[in-house]
């Protein structure tokens, strides 16, 4: 993980700067050593806290990305299933997926096509629910 390597590099830089600053101060070597130890402890604690925060953020982003990828994959599979069915006019059916819930909108020629579209969408892996908002065209 590059982030943790960067934190180490920043931490080492801070330690070196603190060490040099402590050595320039007048007084016994013990005081300088204590200052360095204190600074090392503080920097270590800050790096740990920051690493924890970054780790939490990365986990949250990964989960969000996973959901977005899953939803995109579901939408693609549903559209592919519609495209393979000659009776469905795929350009007239919109598919939107949010957290595994598929919403179908647009128009179809018959109620049986609407029912077929809903059944096909429901059969796709990962679909939790299908909201069928398809309109049946009148006059056919």
C-alpha positions in Angstrom: 0.0 0.0 0.0 1.6 3.2 -1.2 -0.3 5.3 1.3 1.3 3.6 4.3 4.7 3.9 2.7 4.1 7.6 2.2 3.1 7.9 5.9 6.3 6.2 6.9 8.3 8.6 4.7 6.6 11.6 6.2 7.1 10.2 9.7 10.7 9.6 9.2 11.2 13.2 7.8 9.4 14.7 10.8 11.6 12.6 13.2 14.8 13.8 11.5 13.7 17.4 11.6 12.7 17.1 15.2 16.0 15.4 16.0 18.0 18.1 14.4 15.9 20.8 16.1 16.4 19.1 19.5 20.1 18.8 19.0 20.4 22.6 18.3 18.9 23.5 21.6 21.3 24.3 24.4 21.3 22.0 27.4 22.3 18.5 28.4 22.0 15.6 26.0 19.3 14.1 28.2 17.0 16.9 27.5 17.5 16.6 23.8 17.0 12.8 24.0 13.8 13.3 26.0 12.5 15.8 23.4 13.3 13.4 20.6 11.5 10.5 22.4 8.5 12.7 23.1 8.4 13.8 19.4 8.7 10.2 18.2 5.8 9.2 20.4 3.6 12.0 19.2 4.5 11.5 15.5 3.9 7.7 15.8 0.5 8.3 17.4 -0.5 10.8 14.7 0.7 8.5 11.9 -1.3 5.7 13.5 -4.4 7.8 13.7 -4.1 9.1 10.2 -3.5 5.5 8.8 -6.6 4.3 10.6 -8.7 7.2 9.1 -7.3 6.5 5.6 -7.9 2.8 6.0 -11.6 3.5 7.0 -12.0 5.8 4.1 -10.5 3.3 1.7 -12.9 0.6 3.0 -15.9 2.9 2.6 -14.9 3.8 -1.0 -14.3 0.2 -1.9 -17.7 -0.8 -0.7 -19.3 2.1 -2.6 -17.3 1.2 -5.7 -18.4 -2.5 -5.3 -22.0 -1.5 -5.2 -21.7 0.7 -8.3 -19.9 -2.0 -10.2 -22.5 -4.6 -9.2 -25.3 -2.3 -10.2 -23.7 -1.5 -13.6 -23.1 -5.2 -14.1 -26.8 -6.0 -13.3 -28.0 -3.3 -15.7 -25.8 -4.7 -18.5 -27.0 -8.2 -17.9 -30.7 -7.1 -17.9 -30.2 -5.1 -21.2 -28.4 -8.1 -22.8 -31.2 -10.4 -21.9 -33.7 -8.0 -23.4 -31.6 -7.6 -26.5 -31.5 -11.4 -27.0 -35.3 -11.5 -26.9 -36.6 -10.6 -30.4 -40.1 -9.5 -29.1 -38.7 -6.8 -26.9 -37.8 -3.4 -28.4 -34.7 -2.7 -26.3 -34.4 0.9 -27.3 -37.8 1.6 -25.8 -36.9 0.1 -22.4 -34.7 1.9 -19.9 -33.0 -0.1 -17.1 -31.8 1.6 -14.0 -30.2 -0.3 -11.1 -29.6 1.0 -7.6 -28.4 -1.3 -4.9 -29.7 -4.3 -6.7 -33.2 -2.8 -7.3 -33.9 -2.7 -11.0 -36.4 -0.1 -12.4 -37.8 -0.7 -15.9 -39.3 2.3 -17.7 -40.3 3.1 -21.2 -42.9 1.4 -23.4 -43.7 -2.0 -24.7 -46.3 -3.2 -27.3 -48.2 -5.6 -25.0 -48.8 -6.5 -21.4 -47.2 -9.9 -22.0 -44.0 -8.1 -23.1 -44.1 -6.0 -19.9 -44.5 -9.2 -17.8 -41.7 -10.9 -19.8 -39.3 -8.0 -19.3 -40.0 -8.1 -15.5 -39.5 -11.8 -15.4 -36.3 -11.6 -17.3 -34.9 -8.8 -15.1 -35.9 -10.8 -12.0 -33.9 -13.8 -13.3 -30.6 -11.9 -13.4 -28.2 -12.7 -10.7 -27.9 -10.0 -8.0 -31.3 -8.5 -8.7 -33.1 -8.0 -5.3 -36.3 -6.5 -6.7 -37.8 -5.2 -10.0 -40.0 -2.1 -10.2 -41.9 -2.5 -13.5 -42.8 1.0 -14.7 -43.2 0.0 -18.3 -46.2 1.5 -20.1 -48.2 -0.6 -22.6 -48.8 1.3 -25.8 -52.5 1.6 -26.5 -54.0 0.6 -29.8 -51.9 -2.6 -30.2 
